[in-house]
Amino acid sequence: MSPRAVLRHETWTLEPDREPDAEPTTYAMQCAVDGETSSSSEDFAEPQNWVLEHCGRHPSHHTYREIITRPWRAWRRT
């Protein structure tokens, strides 16, 4: 007798993790000209201030990328 496989289709859901023990959402900014990056912070004002300081030191650096790290969770629907 040969072994048999049992397959079952399950529905999974993916959503931002808003549980009390979830990691915090953090923000950072990166200069698109030289790649320098601010430190990450839960408060967006800190990376935003970094951008203003950075462009003050480098007047030709006008473009930046926002980096958001948001926790997500996957769970199986029953």
C-alpha positions in Angstrom: 0.0 0.0 0.0 1.3 3.5 -0.9 1.0 6.5 1.5 -1.8 9.0 0.7 -1.7 12.7 1.1 -4.6 14.6 2.6 -4.9 18.2 1.4 -7.0 20.8 2.9 -7.7 24.3 1.7 -7.5 26.9 4.4 -8.2 30.6 4.2 -5.6 32.9 5.7 -5.9 36.6 6.5 -3.2 39.2 6.7 -3.7 42.4 8.6 -1.7 45.0 10.6 -0.9 43.7 14.1 -2.9 45.9 16.5 -2.6 43.5 19.4 -1.4 45.1 22.7 1.9 43.2 22.5 2.6 44.1 18.9 5.8 45.7 17.9 5.4 49.5 17.4 5.2 51.1 14.0 8.4 53.0 13.4 9.3 55.7 10.9 12.6 56.8 9.3 13.6 59.0 6.4 16.4 58.3 3.8 18.0 60.8 1.6 17.6 59.7 -2.0 20.8 61.6 -3.1 23.4 60.1 -0.7 21.5 57.2 1.0 22.0 58.6 4.5 19.2 57.5 6.8 17.7 58.9 10.0 17.3 56.8 13.0 14.0 55.0 13.4 11.4 56.4 15.8 7.8 55.8 16.8 7.3 59.5 16.5 7.4 60.8 12.9 8.5 64.2 14.0 12.0 62.9 14.8 12.8 61.7 11.2 11.1 64.8 9.8 13.4 67.0 11.8 16.4 64.9 10.6 15.3 65.7 7.0 15.2 69.5 7.7 18.7 69.3 9.3 20.1 67.2 6.5 18.8 69.5 3.7 20.2 72.4 5.8 23.6 70.8 5.7 23.2 69.7 2.0 21.1 72.3 0.2 21.1 70.3 -3.1 19.5 67.2 -1.4 15.8 67.7 -2.2 14.4 64.1 -2.4 13.8 61.7 0.5 12.2 58.3 1.1 9.9 57.5 4.0 10.6 54.1 5.6 7.7 52.7 7.6 8.1 49.5 9.6 4.6 48.3 10.5 4.0 44.9 12.2 1.7 42.5 10.4 0.2 39.2 11.4 -1.3 36.3 9.5 -4.0 34.2 11.0 -6.1 31.3 9.8 -9.8 31.9 9.5 -12.0 29.2 11.0 
